[in-house]
Amino acid sequence: MILIKTPIDLIDSDENHERLLLGDWCLKNQEDILGSKDYFNRVPYHWDDRGKYSLDYSYLDRLYEETLAQLADDLNRLHAINQDLRYWRIVLGPWLRFFVDALFDRYECVRAAKEVGTVTTFVLYSYNLDDWCPADFPEFWTHFTSDEWNEIIFSECLLDQGIAHTCKDESIIPLDLKVNEAFNFSNIVKSILKSAASLYSEVIRHYQTGVIVIGGYVPLRKLIKLQFRLRQLPYLVTPALALTFSEKKLMLRDKLCRGTFSSVGFEGFLAKSIRSLMPKVYLEDFLRLKGNVLNAYPDNPKSIFTANSYHLDDMFKIWAAEKVSDGVPLIIGQHGGTFGMASVNQSEEHQLKIADKWLSWGWDCNVRDNVVKFSSFQLSGRACIKPSKNGDILHVLSSMPRYFYQHFSMPVAGQFLLYIENQLNFLDRLEINYLDFVRIRLDSSNESRGWDIPKALDVAGYSKHVDRSNERIPSLLSRSRLCICTHNATVFLECLEMNFPTIIFWQPSHHEVRPDAAPFFKLLVDAGILFYSPEDAAKQVNKVTTNIDHWWYSDSVQLARKTFCEQYAYSSDDWLHEWGEFLLEG
């Protein structure tokens, strides 16, 4: 039986041969994704066992720490510097954790395919692994949930585990990452403004000795207000650096991960893959780019605040690591949902380990003393949105990559198909007179690498309900009477904080919450806000839609909402004063 690794394989495969799909992600191009599941034989997904998911997270956390320590020693030696583990955690940690976990998932998928016992061969395309060594984290981020990258990584896993193969001349080449913007007046203006802001940042960098806010996850008007409250010149964007990257230096890479690693099994495969695929920004080009960053970014900040630049922005990470090593405090603010709530959150763990202070949207952490309950920069200062009595029922959907990409308490890989099925089950059970008012808001953030949700909605007959305006959610809420939230993320927190009538439903086996958060979610369940099945959520919509105010503004519902928001969506009308005082005190 031929093992089909990705949609690339499936398109090219001969229907006359027996085929076994490595995962549901292979179904990308099927007209009816949900209906085609039963047409193909598929390898059981190893993390459908959520107990294994949790245990593997603990194992990978330990492996990540061991690997980070090894690489910190290696990179210090190769760069002739002496930086501590925190420094390299800030610089290298985000890439390394994503890489370790994703690689393990692909390796385990292949192991599970071997256990099926019927795989005889797979097709090996022509590729040069060196071509897939990314320049930096953003390039890796683009690659690693693509079909092309996964076709190659699965092939490497299969070769490592000794599965027979047949060769194919067709080549798998790196994606073209260049995005050509349309030539129009708006883009010209944006480019001019961006260049002017970058030049301004370079000019004033010597005078920036206060709190530097980079990637604050806050509207520009709020950021400017805060900068003036801090009595400092606004620092709005980082300077644009012309990034160039070298060719791979194999002799240099061959010195990585030669310490504590086993030479066999997954850990041996991981070490070999790190040598091949570590981004050049951390190795070949690190010292040169570090010099460029230090010559362009502020010299002497009092402290650094960010909400999301710790993740994708390699230049920020290098600068922040350098300043932290000089004793400058790094403050990170919460930038969305799941934090403090989800049973597993890989990103939360990383942020808490690198931050001197971590500002939560209300929750405390008993095991870490750097978590500070603070009013949300994003949620504070917003006016409540009054529901429109005869408005829409806004149904907000999530989107996820087809391939596993990080550990957190959400559906991963093919589990997202159950999420789609639940949305259709919910819509199927709405009374027809209420269904007419439903507007489905798609999440386009993972459109190119995710599941084709519009196609699934079209097959089910709900295409006419899809909102294609690309309006922001607050604008859509202003024309709605009720919001349906379907995953543990920012939207339901925003709705609850703005006191907008909200019904939430999700699959509890995929949205596990930590024990200390469970009582707060029970408040939402008891108030008829949160449901653990699409059928029960639809029943509640049918029940309350005729008189939403009577339900939503009842004492019990409002008490549950306020108690939950105090813990997980804390906001303040006096946010500017509070933030100013906190950051000025350092």
N, C-alpha and C positions, 0 to 999 in steps of 0.2 A: 504494500500500500504506500502511495506517495504522500509525504507530509507537505501540506500547504502552509507556508509560514505567514504570508501577508497577502493582501489583494493583488500584488504584483504576480505572485505565483498563481493565484486562482484564475486570473485573466488568461494566463499563458498555458494553463493545464489542459490536458486532454480529458474530456468528459468520459471517454471510454475506459479510462483507468480508475481504479479505486482511489479515492482521495480522502485524506483525514485532515481537517482544519486544525491548526494549532490553537486557534482561539476565535472568538466571535468577531474580532477586529477584521478578519478576512472578508466579512460580509458587506464591506463598505459600499460596493457598487451594485448590490442586488436591488432590484426594483422594490421588493417588499422585504425589508430587513428582518422584521419580526416574523413574517410568515416563512422566510427561508431558513430559519434556524433548524427546523425539523427535517429539512431536505438533505442536509449535510451531516456526516459524522464529525464530531468535534472532540478534541482532547479536553477532559474535565479541567477546569481552571483551578490551579492549586490554591489560590486565595479565596475561592468560594467557601472554603473552610475558614471562617473568620477567627476561630481559635488559633489556627496556624498563622493567620495574618498578624495576630497580636504577638505570638511567640517569635515569629520571624522578625518582627519589628525590634524586639529586645535583642535578638542575635545581631541584627544589622547595626543597631546602635553601638553595640560593643565593637563590632568589626570596623565600623566607621572611625571610632575613637582610636583604635589601634593603628589604622591606616593613616589617619591624620597625624598621629605622633611620629610615625615612620617618615611620612613625607615632609613634616616640619624639619626633622633632622637632615633628610636628604637635600632639601631646598636651601637650608642654611649653609650646608657644606658646599653645594654647587654654586651658590651666589656669594659665598664668602661673607656672610652676615651672621648675626646671632640674635634672632628674634624668638620670642616665646611662643607657646602653643596658641594663646589667644590671638596673637598677630596672624598666624596662619589660618586659624579658624575663621577670622574675619575675611581674609583674602580668598582662601581656597575652599572653605567649608561648604558654602552653598553648592558649588559644582560637585564636590566630592560626594556629598550625601545623596544628591540626586543620581549621580552616576553609580554609586555602590548599590543603591536600592533597585534602580532600573535594571542594572546588569544581573542582579540576583534573580529578579522576576523572570527575565528572559531565560536564564539558565535553568530555573525551576520548571518553566513551561516545557523546555526540551526534555528535562528529566521525566516529567509527567508523560510526555509522548512516548518515551522509551518504555515506561511501565505499562502502557496500553498493550505493547507486545506485537503489534501488527505493522509497525513502520518498517519498511524495507529500504527506502531511499528518499532523498530530497534533491531538488534541483539547485545546483550551485552556479549562480551568475558570476560573470567576470567583474571584479572590482579590485581596486587598489586601496587597502586599508589606510595607507598614509594620506590619501586624498581626503579622508574623512576626519583628520585631526583638526579640530576647530581652532580658530584664531583666539576666541574668547568665549565667555559664558553666553552672551546673546546668540552667538552662532550655534553653540551646543544646544541651547534652548530651542532653537528653530529646528534643529536636526532630530532630536531624540524622540519625538513623538511622530515623526514622519514615517511613511511606509518604506522609503528607501533606506533610512538609517536602521530601521528594525529588520529589514530583509538581510542586511549585512550582519548585524549583531546576532540574529538567530542563526545565520550560517556559521558564524564563528563559534557559537555555543555548540552547534551540531558537530562541527569538526572536532572540537575539543572533547566531546563525549563519544566520538568514534562512530558516528552514523554514516553509512555508505551514501554516496551521492553520484549523480550524473552531472556533467558539466554542460553549460549553455554559453554560447558566445556573447549573448546580449549583455551589455555592460550596465552596471548601476553606478551612476556618477553623482557627485555632490549637487545639492540643490542650488539654484541660482538665488542668492539671498538679496540681490539688488532689487529695490522697488522703485520703479520710475513713476514719480508723481506726475499727474496731468499738468500740462502747461496752461495755467490760467492765472488771472489777476490775483485771486485769493492766495494761491500758493506762492506767488512772487512776493506778496506783502508779508506772508508768514515767514518766508526765508529772510527777508530784509530785517524784520523785527527780531528774529532769532539771532542773526549775526550781530545786530546792534546790542542785544542783551548779553551775548557772549563777550563782546569787546568791553562792555561796561563792567562785567565781572572781572575781567583781567585787569582793568585799570584800578579798581577799588580793592583788589585782594589784599594789598598791604595794609589797608585801613580797617579790614574786617577782624576785629579783635574781640568781638562779642560772641553771641550764639549763632552758629552757622546752620541754617535750615536747608537741607537738600533732600528732595524727594519727600516732602512733608505730607503728601496725600491730603491736600487742602486747597480750596478754591483760591485763585490769585488774590482776590480782594481781601480775604481773611489773612493771607500771608503778609500782604502789605500792611494791614492794620497791626498785625503782631510785630512786624519789624519796627514800625514807628513806636509802638508801645515799649519796645526794648531799647528805644533811643539810639538806633543805629541805622546806617544806610541800608536800604533794602538790598538783599542778596537773593536774586530771584532764580537764576539758572547757573549751572556750572559752565566754565569755558568749553568751547568746542575744540577738541583735540583731534588733529589729523593722525589717525591710528594706522600704522603700517606694521606688518608682521613678517617674520623671517621664515625661511624654510626650516623644516624639522632637522634637528641635529641628533641623529640616531645614537651616536656615542654618548651624548649627554643623557639621553633618555634611558639608555641601558643601565645607568647607575641608580635608577629609581627602584624602590620597593625590593631591595635585595637583602633586607634584614630578617624580620621575624616571619615572613610569609612562607606558607607551605607551597611547594611547587606543583601540587596536584589538586584536583577538585576545584570547587568554585574559587577558593582563595588564591590558588595559583593562576586561574583564569583572570581573576580580578587584577592581580599584579601585572600580568602580561598586557591586559587591556589598558591599564593606567599608563604604562610605558608607551603604548601606541596612541592613545586618544586624549591624554591630558592637554587642555588648551594651551596654546603657545604663550599666552599672556602670563602664565605662571612660571614658565621655564625659559624658553629661548629669548623672549622679549621683556622679561620682568624688570631687570635693572634699568633698561633704557626708558621704559614706560613709567617706571616709578620716578625717574628724574623729570620727565615731562610733566607729570602730575604735580609734583612738588613745586615746580616752577610756574604753575598756572593756578593752583587752588590757594585759598587763604593760608597765610603763613602762621598766624598765631591766634587761632580761635580759642575762646574761653570754654566752649563746649560745642558738641555736634548733635543736632537732632535730625532724625530721619524716620520715615514710616515704611519706606519700601526700597530705598536705594541699596540697602544691605544685600539685596538679592541679585539683581541683574547687572548692576553698574560696576564693572570691574575697576574703573578709574576711581570711583568713590571709595570702593573697598580698600584699595591700596592706600589712598590718602588717609582714610579713617584709621586704618591699622597703624600707619606711621604716627599719626597724632595721638592715638590711644597709647602707643608705646612711649610717647613723651609725657603721658599723664593727663591728657585731655579727656574729659568724660564723654562717653558715647551714650546718648539717650535715644531710645527707640519707642515710638508710639504705635499702639495697635492700629491696624489698617483694614479690619474687616471682621467677618464672622468666624465662628468655630473656636476662636481663642478663649481659653478658660472653660469651654464647654465640651469640646470633642474629646473622646477617650484617647485618641491618638492624633497628634498634630506635629509632624516633623519640623515644620517651619517655626512653630512656637518654641520648641526645644532649642533650636539654633539661636533664635533671637535672645532668649533668656540667658544663654551662655555667653553671648558677646556684649551685652548691654550693661553699663553701670547702673542705669535706671530704665525700667520698662514700664511705660504708662498704659494701664489697662482701661477698658471702658467700664470699670466698676468692680471687677472681681479681684479677689485676693489669692495669693498662693502661699500655702502654709510652709512649703519646703524651700522657697526662695525669698530672700529678703530684698531683692531688687525690684519686685513688682510693686508699683504704686498705683492705687486707685485714683483715677483722674478723669475729669470731664473730657468727653470725646471731642477732639478738634473737628472731626467731620460732622458729628451729629449736633453739636451745640450751635445755638444761634439760628436754628431753623424755625420757621413758622409752621404751626400745625396746618395740615391740609384738610379742609373740610370736605367730607364726601359729598358727591353729587347724588341727590336723592334718586334720580332715574338714570344714573350714569352706567358706565360699563362695569363688568366684573373682570378685573384685570388678573390674568393667569400668567404668572411669571415663571419661566422655565430656566433650568440650569443647562450647562453644556460641559462635557468632559472629554478629554482626549480618549481615543479608542484604546490606546496602550496605557498601562499603568505608568504613572510618572512621579508620584510621591506618596508617602505614607500619611494618610489622615483618615478620619472616620467619615468616609463618603463611599459611594459605589465606585469601584475601580474596574477598568477594562470592560469586559462584557457584562458586568453587573449593571451597567448603565442601561442595558436593554430592558431590565425590569423596571427601572425608573420610567422609561418611555411608556411601557405597558401600563404602569400605574396612572400616568397622565391621561391615557386614553380611557382607562376604566373610570376615572373620575368624570371625564367629559360625557361618557356614555350614560352616566347615572344622574346627570342634571336634568331637571324638568325642562321640557322644550322651550317654555316661555322664558326661562332664565338663560338657557343656552344661547338664545339669540343675542344676549348682551355680552357674551364672553369675548374678550380680546386677548389673544395669546401673545405674550411678549417673549421673543426668542433671545437667548444669550448668544451673541455672535463672537465671543472672545475665543472660542476654540473651533470656529466654523471649518477651517481648512483641515484640521487634524482630528475633528470629532465625528460624531454620528450625524447622519443626515436627518435631523428631526423634521424639517419641513416635508421631506418625502414621506416619512411615517405618518405625519398629520394628514397629508394629502390622500394617502392610501385609505386612511380611516374616515375620510370625508370631512375633515375639519380645516381644510386649507383656507376657507373663506374667513375663518376667525383669526388668522394670523395677522398681527399688527406689523406692517412693513414701513412704518414712519421713521424709525430710528430715533424717536424722541426719547429724552431722558425719562426715567421712571417717575420723578416728581410731577412732570408735565402730564404724563398719562394718568397718574393718580388724581390730578385735579379734575379729570373728566370721568372719574370712576366712583362707584359706591362701595366697592369691596375689592380687596386684594387677596389673591390666592398665592401663597409662597410655598415652594416645594422642595427646598433644600436648606441645610444649615449654613447660611451665609449672611451677607450684609443686609440684603433686602428686607428680611422680616424684622431685623433689628431697627432699621430705619422706619419701617411702617409702625412698629409698636411705639417707638420714641415720638413719632409725630402724631400718635393717637389716631391712626387711620384704621378703620375696621379691617381686620386681617384674619384669615383662616390659613393655618399651616398644616401640611401633611407630608410625611416622608416615611420611608421604610426603616423601622427601628433597628433591624439587623445590619443595616449599612450606615446608619447615622448614630453610632454608639456614643453615649454621653458619659462623662466621668462621674463617679459616685457623688461628689459634692455638688454637681450641677443638677442631678436628678430631681431633688425636691422643687427646684425652680421650674423645671419643665413640667412637673406634675401640676403645678399651679395653672399652667396654660392648658393642660389636658382637662382639668376640673372645670375651667372656665369656658370650655367649648371652643378654644382657639386652636389647639394642637390636636391632630389626629394621626393615628398610626396605620390607617388604611385609606385608600382613595374612596372606598364606598362610604365610610363614615364621614369623611370630609364632604362628599357630595350631598349626603343626607343633611348635614348641618347647613350647607348653602341653601338647599331647598327649604329648610325650616326658617331661616332668619332673614332671607332676602326681602320678604314683604315688609318687614319692620326691623331693619338693621339697628336703628337707634335704640330700640327697646332692649335689644340684647347687648350691644356694644357698650352703651353708656350705663349699664346696670352697675350697681355697687360692686358685685362680686367680680365681674369682668375687669372693671377699672382697677380694683385692688390688685388682681393678679398681674395685670399689665404693668402697673407702677412698680410693684415689687420686683418683677423680672427686669424691668429697665434699670432700676437702681443697681442691680447686680451686673447686667451685661450690656446695657445701652445707656450708660450714665451721661447726662448732658447738663449744661448749666447756661443760664442766661448771662451770667457774669464771666463767661469763658475767657474773654480778653484780659481781664484783670488777673484771673487765676493763672493763666498761662504766663502772662508777663512776670508776675511775682515769682512763680516757680523757676522759670528760666533765668531770671536775673539773680536769684539766689544760688543757682547752679546746683 
